[in-house]
Amino acid sequence: MSAVIQSAPPRRERSFAIGWADAGPFIALAALLVIGFLINPDFLSATNLSNVITRSAFIAIIAVGATFVISSGGLDLSVGSMAAFITGVTIMFMNGMVPHLGTWSVPAGMAIALFAGIACGLLNGLIVTVGKIEPFIATLGTMGIFRALITYLSDGGTIPIDRSLREVYRPVYFGTVTGIPIPILISLAVAAIGSFILYKTKYGRKCAAVGANADVARYSGISIIKTRTIAYLIQGACVAIAAICYVPRLGAATPTTGVLWELQVITAVVIGGTALRGGKGHIWGTVAGAVILELIANLMVLSDFVSEYLVAAVQGVIIIIAMLIQRFSK
């Protein structure tokens, strides 16, 4: 009896520590908001925050998919190039369908974007699982393929959306529902669905088990190939959804679309508390991480402390610090 009583406090302490670890991204987000307000009171204006969170929606949506990939023990460096490729294919399809479908080419283009995203995700997944190539190498290769394809399709220039579709498509990015920008609502919906899948379904548990220890998961009867391939499928679908939201923002696709998005996505996932080695994922922490990155970039623009041209450098420093924290906390 005494042994049982003595063992209880350590378990309570561990649970308490895990709770604080999970809350870390949100504590950092709150601290950043306070610091930003002290530096520039306009930082917390409703207009500025709305713009910042809307811009972070693309990375947040893609990062939700990346949470599945990383928590299952994988990695995807191709998300930025994939987004550019999907954006280009979507615009080209919609432009080609205007004479036949009119404004209905917009929803048809969205369907094509989802199909293309899932196909790209399946390609990555099969190369990694069936081809048994390291995720870093496999997705580094597809990153080059997708970037080359969008450059070829655009002939090194831009692929603009047809003028007749701009006003129809515009609300997807610039529209609001009860005052909330549509990209924010879409990112919240994607995060909610992703959270349900990761935390409440058998697949979510399998995903974490495969990431934690693939050999043990295999001996338990879990299909490593199926689990990781589905994770890449989810990643592809999330990239497609982000691309759908991104099209009306600039109204065109270029070879530079999505450059360095993979850095931002991985950084958001790591900041959010997902273990880069796999086995642990936090969807809402990932979303908070994406917002943190955009807030930091916005703060750099509003202040004179660091040049806004060093945003990528700051993001690189953040991911290194986040990885060091994970390493030492382990």
C-alpha positions in Angstrom: 0.0 0.0 0.0 2.8 2.4 0.9 4.5 1.7 -2.4 1.4 2.6 -4.3 1.0 5.9 -2.3 4.6 6.8 -2.8 4.4 6.2 -6.6 1.4 8.5 -7.1 3.1 12.0 -6.8 5.6 11.3 -9.6 2.7 10.5 -11.9 0.9 13.7 -11.0 4.1 15.7 -11.5 4.6 14.1 -15.0 1.0 14.9 -16.0 1.5 18.5 -14.8 4.7 18.9 -16.8 3.1 17.5 -19.9 0.3 20.0 -19.5 2.7 22.9 -19.4 4.6 21.6 -22.4 1.5 21.4 -24.4 0.6 24.9 -23.4 4.0 26.2 -24.4 3.0 27.5 -27.9 0.1 29.4 -26.6 2.1 30.9 -23.7 4.7 32.0 -26.3 1.9 33.4 -28.5 0.4 35.4 -25.5 3.9 36.7 -24.6 4.5 37.8 -28.2 1.3 39.7 -28.3 2.2 41.6 -25.1 5.7 42.3 -26.4 4.4 43.5 -29.7 1.9 45.9 -28.0 4.7 47.4 -25.9 6.8 48.0 -29.0 4.0 49.3 -31.2 0.4 49.8 -29.9 -0.9 49.3 -33.5 0.3 45.7 -33.3 -2.8 44.6 -31.5 -5.3 46.6 -33.6 -8.1 44.5 -35.0 -7.2 45.2 -38.6 -3.5 44.3 -38.1 -4.3 41.0 -36.2 -6.9 40.1 -38.8 -4.4 40.6 -41.7 -1.7 38.7 -39.9 -3.8 35.7 -39.0 -5.3 35.6 -42.6 -1.7 35.6 -44.0 -0.8 32.8 -41.6 -3.7 30.6 -42.8 -1.8 29.1 -45.7 1.0 27.9 -43.6 -1.3 26.8 -40.8 -3.4 24.6 -43.3 -0.3 23.0 -44.8 1.3 22.6 -41.3 -1.8 20.6 -40.2 -0.9 18.0 -42.8 2.7 18.2 -42.0 1.8 17.3 -38.4 0.5 14.0 -39.6 3.6 13.3 -41.7 6.1 14.3 -39.0 4.3 12.5 -36.2 4.3 9.3 -38.3 8.1 9.6 -38.6 8.2 11.2 -42.1 9.1 14.6 -43.5 8.0 16.6 -46.6 10.3 19.3 -48.0 8.2 19.6 -51.2 5.1 21.5 -49.8 6.1 24.9 -51.1 6.9 23.6 -54.6 3.8 21.4 -54.5 1.6 24.5 -53.7 3.1 26.4 -56.6 2.5 23.5 -59.0 -1.1 22.9 -57.8 -1.8 26.7 -58.1 -0.5 26.7 -61.6 -2.5 23.6 -62.7 -5.7 25.0 -61.1 -5.4 28.3 -62.8 -4.7 26.7 -66.2 -7.6 24.4 -65.9 -10.0 27.1 -64.9 -8.9 29.4 -67.7 -9.3 26.5 -70.2 -12.8 25.7 -68.9 -14.2 29.3 -69.0 -15.6 28.9 -72.6 -17.4 25.7 -71.6 -18.3 26.2 -67.9 -18.2 30.0 -67.4 -18.0 30.8 -63.7 -18.6 27.2 -62.8 -15.0 26.6 -63.8 -14.0 28.0 -60.3 -15.6 25.1 -58.3 -14.4 22.7 -61.0 -10.9 24.1 -60.6 -11.1 23.6 -56.8 -11.9 19.9 -57.4 -8.9 19.6 -59.7 -6.7 21.2 -57.1 -7.8 18.7 -54.5 -7.2 15.8 -57.0 -3.7 17.2 -57.9 -2.8 17.6 -54.2 -3.9 14.1 -53.3 -2.0 12.7 -56.3 1.2 14.6 -55.3 0.8 13.4 -51.7 0.4 9.8 -53.0 3.5 10.2 -55.1 5.5 11.3 -52.1 4.0 8.6 -49.9 4.7 5.7 -52.3 8.3 6.9 -52.9 9.0 6.9 -49.2 7.1 3.8 -48.2 7.2 1.4 -51.2 10.4 2.8 -52.6 11.9 2.8 -49.1 13.8 6.1 -49.7 14.5 8.4 -46.8 11.8 11.1 -46.6 14.4 13.9 -46.7 15.8 12.6 -50.0 12.5 11.6 -51.6 10.8 14.9 -51.0 13.9 16.9 -51.8 13.7 15.2 -55.2 9.9 15.9 -55.7 10.5 19.5 -54.5 12.8 20.0 -57.5 10.3 18.2 -59.8 7.3 20.3 -58.8 9.3 23.6 -59.0 10.6 22.7 -62.4 7.1 21.8 -63.6 5.6 25.1 -62.6 8.5 26.9 -64.2 7.9 25.0 -67.4 4.1 25.5 -67.4 4.6 29.3 -66.8 7.5 29.5 -69.2 9.4 31.2 -66.5 6.8 33.9 -66.1 3.3 34.0 -64.6 0.0 32.2 -65.1 -2.7 34.7 -64.4 -6.3 33.8 -63.7 -8.8 34.8 -66.4 -10.3 38.2 -65.8 -13.9 36.9 -65.9 -13.1 34.7 -62.9 -11.4 37.2 -60.6 -14.5 38.7 -59.0 -16.1 35.3 -58.6 -13.0 33.8 -56.9 -12.0 36.9 -55.0 -14.2 36.2 -51.9 -12.4 33.0 -51.1 -9.5 35.1 -49.8 -10.9 38.6 -49.3 -14.4 37.6 -48.2 -15.7 37.4 -44.6 -18.4 35.6 -42.6 -19.7 37.6 -39.7 -16.6 39.7 -39.9 -14.1 36.8 -39.9 -12.0 36.3 -43.0 -12.8 33.1 -44.9 -9.2 31.8 -44.9 -9.2 31.9 -41.1 -12.4 29.9 -41.0 -11.1 27.4 -43.5 -7.8 27.0 -41.5 -9.8 26.5 -38.3 -12.0 23.9 -40.0 -9.0 22.0 -41.3 -7.4 22.1 -37.9 -10.6 20.9 -36.2 -10.9 17.9 -38.6 -7.2 17.2 -38.3 -7.4 17.3 -34.5 -10.4 14.9 -34.5 -8.5 12.4 -36.8 -5.3 12.6 -34.9 -6.7 12.4 -31.4 -10.0 10.5 -31.7 -9.6 7.9 -34.4 -7.7 4.6 -34.7 -5.7 6.1 -37.6 -4.4 8.9 -35.3 -3.2 6.4 -32.7 -1.6 4.3 -35.4 0.1 7.4 -36.8 1.7 8.2 -33.4 2.6 4.5 -32.8 4.4 4.3 -36.2 6.3 7.5 -35.5 7.3 6.5 -32.0 8.6 3.0 -33.0 8.0 1.6 -36.4 9.2 -1.9 -35.5 7.0 -2.2 -32.4 4.0 -0.9 -34.5 4.7 -3.5 -37.2 4.8 -6.3 -34.6 1.5 -5.0 -33.3 -0.1 -5.5 -36.7 0.0 -1.9 -37.9 0.7 -1.4 -41.6 3.6 1.0 -41.8 3.2 1.5 -45.6 -0.5 2.3 -45.3 -0.2 4.5 -42.3 2.6 6.7 -43.6 1.1 6.8 -47.1 -2.2 8.1 -45.7 -0.2 10.8 -43.8 1.3 12.0 -47.1 -2.2 11.9 -48.7 -3.5 14.2 -45.9 -0.5 16.5 -46.5 -1.2 16.7 -50.2 -4.9 17.5 -49.5 -3.9 20.3 -47.1 -1.5 21.8 -49.6 -4.3 21.8 -52.2 -6.7 23.5 -49.8 -4.0 26.2 -49.0 -3.5 26.6 -52.8 -7.2 27.1 -53.3 -7.2 29.9 -50.7 -4.0 31.4 -52.1 -5.1 31.8 -55.8 -7.3 34.9 -55.4 -4.7 36.6 -53.2 -2.4 37.4 -56.2 -4.5 36.0 -59.0 -1.6 34.2 -60.6 1.0 31.4 -60.2 4.7 32.0 -60.6 7.9 29.9 -60.3 8.5 31.7 -57.0 5.1 30.9 -55.4 5.6 29.0 -52.1 9.3 29.6 -51.8 10.5 28.8 -48.3 7.1 27.6 -47.3 8.6 24.3 -46.3 10.8 26.1 -43.8 7.8 27.9 -42.3 5.7 24.8 -42.2 8.3 22.7 -40.4 9.1 25.6 -38.0 5.4 26.0 -37.2 5.1 22.2 -36.5 8.2 22.1 -34.3 7.1 25.3 -32.4 3.7 23.7 -31.9 5.2 20.8 -29.9 5.3 18.1 -32.5 8.4 15.9 -32.1 10.5 16.1 -35.3 11.6 12.5 -34.6 7.9 11.4 -34.7 5.5 9.8 -32.2 4.0 13.0 -31.0 1.8 15.6 -32.7 -0.1 18.7 -31.6 -2.5 20.1 -34.2 -3.6 23.3 -32.3 0.0 23.9 -31.2 0.9 23.8 -34.9 -1.7 26.4 -35.7 -0.4 28.6 -32.9 3.1 28.1 -34.3 2.0 29.3 -37.7 0.5 32.4 -36.2 3.6 33.1 -34.1 5.8 33.1 -37.2 3.6 35.6 -39.0 3.3 37.8 -35.9 7.1 37.8 -35.7 7.4 38.8 -39.4 4.7 41.5 -38.8 6.5 42.8 -35.8 9.8 43.1 -37.7 7.9 45.3 -40.3 6.4 47.5 -37.6 9.6 47.9 -35.6 13.1 49.0 -36.6 14.9 46.4 -34.4 15.6 43.9 -37.3 15.3 44.3 -41.0 12.2 42.7 -42.6 14.6 41.2 -45.1 15.9 38.9 -42.4 12.6 37.2 -41.7 13.8 33.9 -43.2 17.0 34.1 -41.0 14.9 34.7 -37.9 12.7 31.7 -38.8 15.8 29.6 -39.2 17.0 30.7 -35.8 13.6 29.9 -34.3 13.6 26.3 -35.6 17.1 25.7 -34.4 16.2 27.0 -30.9 13.0 24.9 -30.9 14.9 21.8 -31.8 17.5 22.5 -29.0 14.7 22.9 -26.5 13.2 19.5 -27.7 16.6 17.9 -27.4 17.4 19.1 -23.9 13.8 18.6 -22.6 14.0 14.9 -23.8 
